């Protein structure tokens, strides 16, 4: 069974703080993704990575950065948290590139920025 | 206009009912199609892929209509455990271009 874990289920941070969200997958998957999910908007892709030290911007990268130093770990960084970054953050992984792979999601981190 | 549109619901149905959801997508070049299920405060999980010929998995049937650019999900003999949000997902190229609908919420009542 693929397992994707995220470091926190719930997080409360103050405006301006630097925030780290960690994601780890245990199935040697090549590709990892960070999404945010907001009511009425669906999941939106923030960043993704196809390999160690490789990153690509998704649809809404502004205000975020990522790090992939090891294959199994993909971190999302909010450089200076703002209230409009209050959201559910979901990490996902897939075994390869291609249109037909299932995405395996972590349990999500519900971030509140006050 | 959103790339993937779903009726948000909620759909409230009694146990045993048949319920159908539709989803429309705007990119005619879309390559692959999926339904994911998301329980309250949980992560999305793949329910089924959707193939051009249509496919069935137990009580669930998925259909794809490329000409009209919509996919559908039919649930027969609804169970209480089917209560969830169903996400329509369309993949335009590689798996970095997956587009998610906002979801349709289903509540099955006794």
Interface residues (C-beta under 8 A of the other chain):
Chain A: X31 X33 X35 X39 X40 X41 X42 X43 X44 X45 X48 X50 X56 X58 X90 X94 X97 X98 X99 X100 X101 X102 X103 X105 X106 X107 X108
Chain B: X2 X4 X8 X31 X32 X34 X41 X42 X43 X44 X45 X46 X49 X87 X91 X92 X93 X94 X95 X96 X98 X99 X100 X101 X102 X103
